[in-house]
């Protein structure tokens, strides 16, 4: 699918550049724009706080569980086989629950990141379209997607996108403060 998209872009670019003098290509580093605009930085700070809180909670539980396991190791010689087996199974279950919780937290944080960045990316796309129309560009490509192997005379719009986004009236990121 991606290869066919790249082929289509190259074909269109080639056909347009040979067929029309006015072909103009723009490039945007969408990741850089997302990380640089005020709303993106605010979303990142918010997410980092959530990550830190989750990590600290998991580390605390892991430390407590580790201490419990060490205590068991010291006392295990005094326990009969049935009690030893029961405690080992209990500890193993707790470790597995902690691993499951860590995986769920990771998925939850990824979902939260998408929730925070989607409205910003949507607004960035609107800004990109607006700049493209203002500049009379024929095509704008995302710089880091690997779709552009070579282009001559391209115009990097990333800084303009960042400036225009930060000065826009919508200000999606103000909700994330």
Secondary structure, 3 states (H helix, E strand, C coil): CHHHHHHHHHHHHHHHHHHCCCCCEEEECHHHHHHHCHHHHHHHHHHHHHHHHHHHHHHHHHHHHHHHHHHHHHHHHHCCHHHHHHHHHHHHHHHHHHHHHHHHHHHHHHHHHHHHHHHHHHHHHHHHHHHHHHHCCCEEEEHHHCCCCCCCCCEECHHHHHHHHHHCCCCHHHHHC
